[in-house]
Amino acid sequence: MADTITLGVFASGGGTNCQSIIDACEAGRIDARVGVLITNREDAGALERAANHGIDAHIVPVGKDLSEEFHAADERHVEILRDCGADLVCLAGYMRRIGSGVLRAFERAVLNIHPALLPSFKGAHGQRDAVDYGARVSGATVHFADEEFDRGPIIIQAAVPVVPGDTEDTLGARILQQEHRIYPQAIQWFAERRLKVEGRSVLLDPPSRGSYDTQGPGVIISPPLETEEA
């Protein structure tokens, strides 16, 4: 059993990944609690989700990348995260660049989830790009965030088949199911202090005790999950 860590979650949209993290915390599947939600949008669905669980939330407009407003928002983010005692920052559908102030204040403690198998199909439309390219397999990636979009060392990935007739929406829905599984797992490994970054590689120490055979039809998750019953 790891010590309970406090999470600062960033989200811009509906907040389904935020909800999956909250649910995993409340179910005791991960040793964490969400201390604060930060969004850049007043209409973000994640705000209602936070309110439903009594989680403090802040709306912080960001402005254009690297603008004066952007840097001011970065400073405000650090202040909010420190005030709530955050140990780990989780970008959960946050559609803006994260500032260097947050990355410095929480070095190797900022996670991001992306709806593609990085390093392929970076950017805001990973599901659409995979379909348009004719990829046979897509998926989701949780990685440590750094100064560049979708580049940091990879913690866990879920591979999802692209089937004939798939659209951005149908593929995206299946990928999202796996996002909700792998993000809580990555957080739990962080809470257990089992993630070791060596260059571009993230080592899990000790290795996962899960099984590749329990991940679902056509899905491969690596390393295997430990936060779900087989």
Secondary structure, DSSP 8 states (H G I E B T S, - for coil): ----EEEEEE-SSS-HHHHHHHHHHHTTSSSEEEEEEEES-TT-HHHHHHHHTT-EEEE----STTSHHHHHHHHHHHHHHHHTT-SEEEESS--S---HHHHHHTTT-EEEEESS-TTSS-STTHHHHHHHHT-SEEEEEEEE--SSTT-S-EEEEEEEE--TT--HHHHHHHHHHHHHHHHHHHHHHHHTT-EEEETTEEEESS-----GGGS-TT-EEES--SSS--
